[in-house]
Amino acid sequence: MLSIKACLSAKEIANITWEMVLDPRGGIAPAIELHDCAAKKRSGRLIPLHKDLRLALSRLRRHSQGGGPIIL
């Protein structure tokens, strides 16, 4: 879903952490803040979240162990 709904590459998906998708309160932010270190060609960017992807991340968050990578 990260590939299709957010147009992310496999490398970017592997490097996304919860810090990049959470707002200051710990909820799912309206956009992914893809950092330079995780982005193709080291060009970070903001990626708006599709409503389906936001819902999926919210569900995944309930089962996560805190910080770190989203996909293990």
N, C-alpha and C positions, 0 to 999 in steps of 0.2 A: 504494500500500500504506500510506503514511503517513496518507492520508485515511481509508481503511477500517479499518485495524487500530489506529490511534491517535486516530481522530476529530479530525484536525487540518484546519483550513481551508487554502485555497490560500495565503493571506497567511502563515500560520504555517509552512507547509511551505517557502515561499520564504525564510523568515528563519532556519531551523534551521541551526546550524553544528555542526561536529564536536565542538566544546567542550561542547555541550549533550547529546551522546549518549555521550561517552567517559568511562570511569572514570579515576582518577589514574594507572593503569598504561598507559593507551592502548587498553584493550579496550572493547568495547561494554558500557555500563552496563545495569543492569536496568530503568532508567527514563530517559525524556527529561526533562532539567531545562529546561523551556521558560522562558526569561527574559522579564521584563516587556516588553522592547523587541520581542520577537518574537510575543507573544501578542495575541489579540483583546482589546480593551478594556484593554490593558496589565496584564492579570492573569496573571502567570506561574504555572506549576504543574508538578508532577511527574506524568508520564504513564508508567505501567508499560508495558513493551515486551512485546508479544505475541511468542511464540517464533518465529513465521514472520517477523515484522518484524525481530527481533533477528538472525536468520540472514541475511536480505537485507542488513541494514546491515553485518554482518560481511563479507559478500562484496564489497559496494561499497567498504568501507574498504580492501581489498587493492588496489584500483585507483585510489584517490584520491591526490592530490598533497600530502597533509598537512592543514593546517587550513583554515578558511574554510567557506563554505556547503556543505551536503551536495549540494544540487541546483543545478546551474549552468545 
